[in-house]
Amino acid sequence: MKRYDHDQVKLNLGSSDRILSGFLNLDILPSAGVDIVCDLNEGIPLNDNTVTEIYTSHTLEHLDDTVHIMEEIFRVCKNGALVKIKVPYFKSIGAFKDPTHKRFFTEETFTYFDREERLKHRLVDYGIVANFKTTKTAYLWSSPWLRFLPFKKRFFMKYFWNIVRSIYFELVVVK
């Protein structure tokens, strides 16, 4: 795989037509604004410790191996880099209706990528080297429900589907 030589870079992984100014936009398909065409299943074509921020929206669920892409994100990021991830929530029809979705995400998914949390909760490490601290988790609510659920959303999230459309995480790289 060809590696691009950049430093102090921000990445938009799986940019599609959502091009971000000031970021290197990576996508599997060539299109206007895409800076690097690559298959993220094969890795991120950048050198180690060169990235200060990553944004990815509705991309990770399409990839073959979540552990592999998180290891790649960890590899290319500098210590303290910010990683922003938006994915379909596992209890949303959006997670399942797209036949190209291969993975599902919960509030706990990224716990496996935090060494301290793995030890604290006695989780299997699966040989994971990547280490991130989750600093933010937010829900993108399904808009029809907002009018009807001004409170007790957690109760409805636990017992019903389609309350939350997507989930957003902010992780910090710890090396």
N, C-alpha and C positions, 0 to 999 in steps of 0.2 A: 504494500500500500504506500502510495506517495505521501510524504509528510510535508505539510506547509510550514514554513519558517515564519512564525509571528511571535510577538511577545506583548504582554500586557493587553491581551485581547479579550473581548467579550463575544460570546457565541450565542446564536439563536439556532438551536438544534431542531431540525424538521420544520424549517421556516415556511415552506409552501409559498403562498402569496402574502403571508404576514411578515413582511420585511421590516426589520428594525434598524433604524439609523444608528450608526456608531457601533454596530455589531457585525461580526462575520456571520452571514446567513448561510446555513448548510441545509441541503435537502437532497433527497434521492433523485429528484427530477429536475432537469434544467429549466429554469424559467427566469423571467425578468427579476433582477435583484438578488438572485441566488449567487453567492460568491464562490462556494465550493460545492460541487456535486459529489456526493458520496453515499454509500450504504452504511448507515450507523450500525447495522448488524456486524459489520466487519471492523468497526472501531471508529475513532475520531482521528482524522488525519492531521494531527498537530503534535508538536513536541511536548514532552513532559513539562509540567510546572510553568505553563505559559499563559494560562487563562485566569482572569480575575472575576468573571461573572458568566453564568450560563442561564439562559431562559429557554424553556421548552414547553410548548402548549400542545396537548393532544397528539403526542408523538410516541412516548414510551410504551403505550398500550399496543402499538403496532409492531414493536420489536420482538425478536425471538427470545431474548434472554435478558431479563431485568438486571441480574447480577453482573453480567458482562458489561452492559452500558453504564451501570453505576461505577464499576471498576475503571472504565475508560474515562468517565467524567472525573473521577478522583485522580487518575493519572495525569490528565492534562491541566488540572487546576492547581493553582498555587495555594499554599496554606492560607486559610481565611477567605478564600473565594466564596462568593454567594451563588447558590444554585436555586433557581426558581422553577418550579415544576407544576404544571396544571394537567390533570388527567381526569377522565370520567370516574365518578364515584361508583364503587362496586354495586350499590343498590339502586342504580339508575338504569333505565332501559337503554340509555345511550351507551352504556358499557357493553351491552350485549347485542344490540341491533346491527352494528357495523360488523360484517363478516371478516374484516381485516384486523379486528381487535384480538390480540393473543393473550393479554394480561389484564388483570383487574387490581384495583388499588383501594386500600382502606386507610384509616387513620394510623394503623400500626405497620404498614408496609415498610416504611423507611427506618423503623426501629432496628431492623436487622443490619442496617448500615451504620449503626452507632455502637461502638465497642462497649461503652459503659452501660448502655441500655440492654445490650445482649447479655452481659454478665448479670446485671441487676434482675432481669426477668428470666435468667437461665435458658436463653434461647440458643439453639444450635447455630454455630457460626458459619457452617458450610464452606469454610476456607476463605471467607470474605476478608479482603485486605482494606477495602475502602472504609473510611471513617468520616461520618458527617454528624453534625448536631442539628436537629430540627429546631428552628427558632420560631417558626410560624406555621400554623395549619388553619386554613379558612375554607368555608363551604360556599359554593355558588348555588344558591337555592333555586329550585324550579319555580319560575315566576308565578304560575297560577296559585301556588300555595302561600305566597307571601301575604296576601290579603287575609287569609283565613287562619294563619298561625303566627300571631304576633308574639306568642310565648310558647313554651313547652315544645320547641322544635326537636329537642333531643329525644323526647318520648316518641314522637312521630317518626323520627329517623330510625329508632330502634325497631319499631314494629311495622313500619310501612315502607314501601318502595317509592322511588321517584320524588322524594322530598328534596333531595340534594341532586343536582345535575352533575357537578364537577367538584373536585377537591384540589386545593392549592397548597403547596408546601414551599417554605423557604428553608434551605439547608445551608450550613456553613461547613466548609472543608476543614478537617482537623488532621494535620500531618505532624 
